[in-house]
Amino acid sequence: MKNVPPTLRERIIEAWTTGSYTEIQLAEQFNVSRAYVTEVLNNHRRQTATPIHRRTLGLARELYSAVPSEVAGAFARRFEEVTHANKGLLFMPNL
């Protein structure tokens, strides 16, 4: 991986939080790999994540499974935005 200055990471995160870019678009805009953009965003999510109460996660899973498939993708993305948790938690069996 390239030795990239922290300012680039910050610029990627700032651009991502506008909601105007996909990871692929960010990679192209900043001339880095998509894997690098994903790593930066995942690190950012981990650093800003707040623990999710199990009851809240259970409710989110129930809602996710109850909505039509056309809505499920938007629900999962919004879950990720609001909780800063990986949307994959919605698909995991109850912990």
MDTraj code that builds the backbone (N, CA, C; nanometers):
import mdtraj as md
import numpy as np

residues = "MET LYS ASN VAL PRO PRO THR LEU ARG GLU ARG ILE ILE GLU ALA TRP THR THR GLY SER TYR THR GLU ILE GLN LEU ALA GLU GLN PHE ASN VAL SER ARG ALA TYR VAL THR GLU VAL LEU ASN ASN HIS ARG ARG GLN THR ALA THR PRO ILE HIS ARG ARG THR LEU GLY LEU ALA ARG GLU LEU TYR SER ALA VAL PRO SER GLU VAL ALA GLY ALA PHE ALA ARG ARG PHE GLU GLU VAL THR HIS ALA ASN LYS GLY LEU LEU PHE MET PRO ASN LEU".split()
xyz = np.array([
    [0.0848, -0.1185, 0.0000],
    [0.0000, 0.0000, 0.0000],
    [0.0890, 0.1243, 0.0000],
    [0.0411, 0.2257, -0.0626],
    [0.1149, 0.3511, -0.0700],
    [0.1234, 0.4159, 0.0677],
    [0.2291, 0.4928, 0.0890],
    [0.2387, 0.5724, 0.2103],
    [0.1610, 0.7013, 0.1836],
    [0.0398, 0.7115, 0.2378],
    [-0.0508, 0.8207, 0.2064],
    [-0.0609, 0.9141, 0.3268],
    [-0.0488, 1.0433, 0.3042],
    [-0.0564, 1.1373, 0.4168],
    [-0.1966, 1.1369, 0.4796],
    [-0.2049, 1.1615, 0.6097],
    [-0.3353, 1.1629, 0.6778],
    [-0.4343, 1.2614, 0.6171],
    [-0.3869, 1.3676, 0.5576],
    [-0.4788, 1.4650, 0.5004],
    [-0.5632, 1.4038, 0.3890],
    [-0.5076, 1.3094, 0.3168],
    [-0.5845, 1.2419, 0.2127],
    [-0.6969, 1.1602, 0.2756],
    [-0.6659, 1.0893, 0.3847],
    [-0.7687, 1.0127, 0.4558],
    [-0.8827, 1.1053, 0.4987],
    [-0.8455, 1.2187, 0.5538],
    [-0.9472, 1.3142, 0.5996],
    [-1.0314, 1.3652, 0.4829],
    [-0.9684, 1.3903, 0.3701],
    [-1.0425, 1.4384, 0.2530],
    [-1.1376, 1.3315, 0.2007],
    [-1.0946, 1.2057, 0.2033],
    [-1.1821, 1.0963, 0.1605],
    [-1.3035, 1.0877, 0.2522],
    [-1.2815, 1.0954, 0.3827],
    [-1.3916, 1.0880, 0.4796],
    [-1.4865, 1.2058, 0.4623],
    [-1.4325, 1.3245, 0.4449],
    [-1.5168, 1.4427, 0.4244],
    [-1.6038, 1.4276, 0.3002],
    [-1.5434, 1.3799, 0.1914],
    [-1.6193, 1.3618, 0.0675],
    [-1.7264, 1.2544, 0.0856],
    [-1.6930, 1.1472, 0.1554],
    [-1.7888, 1.0382, 0.1780],
    [-1.9093, 1.0857, 0.2582],
    [-1.8843, 1.1665, 0.3593],
    [-1.9940, 1.2093, 0.4466],
    [-2.0913, 1.3046, 0.3775],
    [-2.0550, 1.3562, 0.2620],
    [-2.1512, 1.4393, 0.1890],
    [-2.2621, 1.3539, 0.1301],
    [-2.2341, 1.2239, 0.1135],
    [-2.3331, 1.1339, 0.0556],
    [-2.3419, 1.1434, -0.0957],
    [-2.2507, 1.2147, -0.1567],
    [-2.2556, 1.2375, -0.3013],
    [-2.1702, 1.1408, -0.3824],
    [-2.0891, 1.0585, -0.3154],
    [-1.9937, 0.9741, -0.3862],
    [-2.0044, 0.8285, -0.3429],
    [-1.9780, 0.7396, -0.4364],
    [-1.9632, 0.5988, -0.4043],
    [-1.8153, 0.5736, -0.3733],
    [-1.7850, 0.4571, -0.3206],
    [-1.6454, 0.4242, -0.2936],
    [-1.5637, 0.4228, -0.4226],
    [-1.6229, 0.3730, -0.5288],
    [-1.5525, 0.3695, -0.6578],
    [-1.5228, 0.5109, -0.7062],
    [-1.6186, 0.6001, -0.6951],
    [-1.5981, 0.7385, -0.7373],
    [-1.4892, 0.8058, -0.6537],
    [-1.4871, 0.7771, -0.5236],
    [-1.3833, 0.8352, -0.4378],
    [-1.2456, 0.7833, -0.4775],
    [-1.2367, 0.6544, -0.5067],
    [-1.1087, 0.5966, -0.5480],
    [-1.0588, 0.6642, -0.6748],
    [-1.1485, 0.6850, -0.7692],
    [-1.1098, 0.7508, -0.8933],
    [-1.0716, 0.8968, -0.8695],
    [-1.1517, 0.9655, -0.7879],
    [-1.1260, 1.1074, -0.7628],
    [-0.9919, 1.1299, -0.6941],
    [-0.9568, 1.0420, -0.5978],
    [-0.8338, 1.0617, -0.5213],
    [-0.7179, 0.9755, -0.5717],
    [-0.7407, 0.9053, -0.6843],
    [-0.6364, 0.8246, -0.7480],
    [-0.5757, 0.7210, -0.6521],
    [-0.6637, 0.6483, -0.5837],
    [-0.6228, 0.5392, -0.4955],
    [-0.7111, 0.4190, -0.5283],
    [-0.6797, 0.3049, -0.4711],
    [-0.7602, 0.1854, -0.4978],
    [-0.8900, 0.1897, -0.4181],
    [-0.9875, 0.1153, -0.4668],
    [-1.1136, 0.1054, -0.3933],
    [-1.0893, 0.0390, -0.2580],
    [-0.9986, -0.0567, -0.2532],
    [-0.9662, -0.1243, -0.1270],
    [-0.9152, -0.0238, -0.0235],
    [-0.8353, 0.0720, -0.0696],
    [-0.7848, 0.1742, 0.0222],
    [-0.8997, 0.2601, 0.0747],
    [-0.9895, 0.3006, -0.0126],
    [-1.1057, 0.3815, 0.0292],
    [-1.1892, 0.3026, 0.1305],
    [-1.2136, 0.1754, 0.1025],
    [-1.2906, 0.0914, 0.1941],
    [-1.2217, 0.0832, 0.3296],
    [-1.0901, 0.0653, 0.3297],
    [-1.0143, 0.0576, 0.4553],
    [-1.0262, 0.1877, 0.5342],
    [-1.0106, 0.3006, 0.4664],
    [-1.0222, 0.4314, 0.5333],
    [-1.1606, 0.4475, 0.5953],
    [-1.2642, 0.4149, 0.5192],
    [-1.4010, 0.4313, 0.5693],
    [-1.4320, 0.3340, 0.6823],
    [-1.3842, 0.2108, 0.6722],
    [-1.4071, 0.1145, 0.7799],
    [-1.3370, 0.1567, 0.9080],
    [-1.2141, 0.2067, 0.8962],
    [-1.1433, 0.2575, 1.0147],
    [-1.2178, 0.3745, 1.0763],
    [-1.2677, 0.4624, 0.9914],
    [-1.3440, 0.5773, 1.0398],
    [-1.4687, 0.5305, 1.1147],
    [-1.5395, 0.4336, 1.0574],
    [-1.6609, 0.3812, 1.1219],
    [-1.6285, 0.3191, 1.2573],
    [-1.5176, 0.2425, 1.2631],
    [-1.4803, 0.1801, 1.3909],
    [-1.4481, 0.2849, 1.4965],
    [-1.3807, 0.3907, 1.4565],
    [-1.3410, 0.4942, 1.5515],
    [-1.4598, 0.5758, 1.6016],
    [-1.5600, 0.5911, 1.5180],
    [-1.6749, 0.6732, 1.5560],
    [-1.7937, 0.5905, 1.6025],
    [-1.7785, 0.4584, 1.6039],
    [-1.8908, 0.3708, 1.6385],
    [-1.9285, 0.3825, 1.7851],
    [-2.0556, 0.3767, 1.8104],
    [-2.1102, 0.3719, 1.9451],
    [-2.1694, 0.2329, 1.9630],
    [-2.1446, 0.1697, 2.0786],
    [-2.2002, 0.0359, 2.0974],
    [-2.3523, 0.0360, 2.0799],
    [-2.4026, -0.0680, 2.0163],
    [-2.5462, -0.0804, 1.9931],
    [-2.6040, -0.1750, 2.0971],
    [-2.7067, -0.1320, 2.1622],
    [-2.7740, -0.2148, 2.2605],
    [-2.8340, -0.3355, 2.1895],
    [-2.8263, -0.4534, 2.2502],
    [-2.8777, -0.5758, 2.1864],
    [-3.0256, -0.5650, 2.1522],
    [-3.1004, -0.4989, 2.2380],
    [-3.2441, -0.4837, 2.2114],
    [-3.2667, -0.3989, 2.0862],
    [-3.1887, -0.2932, 2.0710],
    [-3.1992, -0.2071, 1.9538],
    [-3.1620, -0.2847, 1.8278],
    [-3.0564, -0.3634, 1.8367],
    [-3.0142, -0.4427, 1.7221],
    [-3.1213, -0.5453, 1.6860],
    [-3.1817, -0.6064, 1.7855],
    [-3.2892, -0.7027, 1.7593],
    [-3.4065, -0.6382, 1.6884],
    [-3.4434, -0.5197, 1.7327],
    [-3.5532, -0.4468, 1.6689],
    [-3.5181, -0.4113, 1.5241],
    [-3.3949, -0.3670, 1.5021],
    [-3.3518, -0.3328, 1.3659],
    [-3.3577, -0.4558, 1.2761],
    [-3.3162, -0.5708, 1.3283],
    [-3.3223, -0.6949, 1.2490],
    [-3.4660, -0.7298, 1.2135],
    [-3.5556, -0.7151, 1.3114],
    [-3.6978, -0.7445, 1.2856],
    [-3.7537, -0.6521, 1.1778],
    [-3.7222, -0.5229, 1.1887],
    [-3.7704, -0.4269, 1.0893],
    [-3.7132, -0.4574, 0.9516],
    [-3.5842, -0.4877, 0.9467],
    [-3.5196, -0.5181, 0.8194],
    [-3.5875, -0.6359, 0.7508],
    [-3.6156, -0.7392, 0.8287],
    [-3.6762, -0.8584, 0.7687],
    [-3.8231, -0.8369, 0.7321],
    [-3.8860, -0.7332, 0.7872],
    [-4.0280, -0.7086, 0.7620],
    [-4.0541, -0.6187, 0.6416],
    [-3.9520, -0.5438, 0.5986],
    [-3.9744, -0.4506, 0.4884],
    [-3.9582, -0.5221, 0.3545],
    [-4.0236, -0.4712, 0.2503],
    [-4.0070, -0.5312, 0.1174],
    [-3.8610, -0.5237, 0.0724],
    [-3.8210, -0.6151, -0.0127],
    [-3.6816, -0.6210, -0.0562],
    [-3.6362, -0.4912, -0.1231],
    [-3.7300, -0.4198, -0.1872],
    [-3.6938, -0.2923, -0.2509],
    [-3.6522, -0.1877, -0.1473],
    [-3.7020, -0.2014, -0.0264],
    [-3.6740, -0.1043, 0.0796],
    [-3.5577, -0.1497, 0.1668],
    [-3.5308, -0.2793, 0.1683],
    [-3.4299, -0.3359, 0.2579],
    [-3.2915, -0.2744, 0.2368],
    [-3.2521, -0.2529, 0.1126],
    [-3.1210, -0.1933, 0.0861],
    [-3.1080, -0.0543, 0.1427],
    [-3.2102, 0.0275, 0.1238],
    [-3.2089, 0.1637, 0.1784],
    [-3.2096, 0.1592, 0.3305],
    [-3.2862, 0.0662, 0.3869],
    [-3.2912, 0.0518, 0.5326],
    [-3.1532, 0.0167, 0.5861],
    [-3.0850, -0.0780, 0.5207],
    [-2.9526, -0.1205, 0.5655],
    [-2.8521, -0.0054, 0.5569],
    [-2.8561, 0.0718, 0.4483],
    [-2.7640, 0.1863, 0.4355],
    [-2.7909, 0.2906, 0.5437],
    [-2.9184, 0.3166, 0.5701],
    [-2.9522, 0.4159, 0.6730],
    [-2.9117, 0.3653, 0.8112],
    [-2.9297, 0.2363, 0.8368],
    [-2.8861, 0.1766, 0.9631],
    [-2.7371, 0.2019, 0.9834],
    [-2.6592, 0.1809, 0.8771],
    [-2.5152, 0.2018, 0.8837],
    [-2.4813, 0.3483, 0.9107],
    [-2.5514, 0.4400, 0.8451],
    [-2.5274, 0.5834, 0.8644],
    [-2.5585, 0.6273, 1.0069],
    [-2.6710, 0.5821, 1.0581],
    [-2.7164, 0.6280, 1.1896],
    [-2.6353, 0.5652, 1.3023],
    [-2.6076, 0.4364, 1.2924],
    [-2.5410, 0.3664, 1.4024],
    [-2.3900, 0.3618, 1.3876],
    [-2.3389, 0.3888, 1.2689],
    [-2.1960, 0.3743, 1.2377],
    [-2.1512, 0.2306, 1.2556],
    [-2.2449, 0.1377, 1.2525],
    [-2.2135, -0.0045, 1.2604],
    [-2.2237, -0.0638, 1.1209],
    [-2.1583, -0.1732, 1.1009],
    [-2.1639, -0.2390, 0.9714],
    [-2.3025, -0.2961, 0.9503],
    [-2.3587, -0.2730, 0.8335],
    [-2.4927, -0.3229, 0.8051],
    [-2.4991, -0.4742, 0.8059],
    [-2.3844, -0.5397, 0.8023],
    [-2.3803, -0.6850, 0.8114],
    [-2.4382, -0.7373, 0.9417],
    [-2.4434, -0.6529, 1.0440],
    [-2.5046, -0.6938, 1.1699],
    [-2.6511, -0.7288, 1.1525],
    [-2.7150, -0.6707, 1.0527],
    [-2.8563, -0.6983, 1.0290],
    [-2.8788, -0.8410, 0.9810],
    [-2.7760, -0.9013, 0.9217],
    [-2.7902, -1.0318, 0.8619],
    [-2.7443, -1.1451, 0.9537],
    [-2.6778, -1.1095, 1.0630],
    [-2.6223, -1.2117, 1.1518],
    [-2.7306, -1.2674, 1.2444],
    [-2.7170, -1.3934, 1.2832],
    [-2.8142, -1.4473, 1.3782],
    [-2.8018, -1.3741, 1.5111],
    [-2.9054, -1.3757, 1.5877],
    [-2.9032, -1.3055, 1.7168],
    [-2.7864, -1.3517, 1.8026],
    [-2.7230, -1.2566, 1.8657],
    [-2.6060, -1.2860, 1.9489],
    [-2.6480, -1.3189, 2.0903],
])
top = md.Topology()
chain = top.add_chain()
for i, resn in enumerate(residues, 1):
    res = top.add_residue(resn, chain, resSeq=i)
    for name in ("N", "CA", "C"):
        top.add_atom(name, md.element.get_by_symbol(name[0]), res)
traj = md.Trajectory(xyz[None], top)
